[in-house]
Amino acid sequence: SLRKMVDSGEIKREGKGKEETNEHVYEGEFHNDKKNGNGKLSYKLLKDTYEGEFKDNCITGTGFYTWANKDTYQGSFVNGKMHGKGLFKWPDGTEYEGDYVNNLREGLGEYRWKNGKTFKGMFKGGKQHGSIFCGILLAQVFGSEGLVRRSKEQSRSV
């Protein structure tokens, strides 16, 4: 239950409660009059939702974000951005699981297309970077023509 504390003449929200503005609805924990702890944030105009951890009014910690177009991300956030380990899923079945830095795929990750094709390796600036790890595309690289064709496909950005 939400408590209102008086500190230096200011009223501060503490505990579980609800906040509604023109832009969003938040239901969850407050500390020092800010969203802190676990909660659910629903954006009215964007139709996006986030459920997870907050720190000082920011989406920070682990959580689950769903966009209006049904894209989802489950993982780590820092200051409202995907940052750390996470799993991003598109409605068509395509997935990326791995490292993020400031909303971009960065570091080690695995990209899985809906057709079963997989890239596991390094990402930089949101794109594949370098070569694939051995053995990942075994089923798709038999034959020299197949190997050349697949290698060209791998060089394209994700």
CORFENFEN-V195792 format. One record per pair of residues at least 12 apart in sequence whose C-alpha atoms are under 6 Angstrom apart, sorted by the first residue. I is the first residue (numbers start at 1). GAP is how many residues later the second one is. Records with the same first field share a line. If there is no record, write none. Layout:
I: GAP  GAP
This chain:
1: 14  15
2: 12  13  14  15
12: 20  21
13: 20
14: 16  17
15: 14  15
16: 12  13
23: 20  21
24: 18  19  20
25: 16  17
26: 14  15
27: 12  13
34: 22  23
35: 19  21  22
36: 18  19  20
37: 16  17
38: 14  15
39: 12  13
47: 21
48: 18  19  20
49: 16  17
50: 14  15
51: 12  13
58: 21  22
59: 20  21
60: 17  18  19
61: 15  16
62: 13  14
63: 12
70: 21
71: 18  19  20
72: 16  17
73: 14  15
74: 12  13
81: 21  22
82: 21
83: 17  18  19
84: 15  16
85: 13  14
86: 12
93: 21
94: 18  19  20
95: 16  17
96: 14  15
97: 12  13
104: 21  22
105: 18  21
106: 17  18  19
107: 15  16
108: 13  14
109: 12
120: 12
121: 12
127: 30  31
128: 29
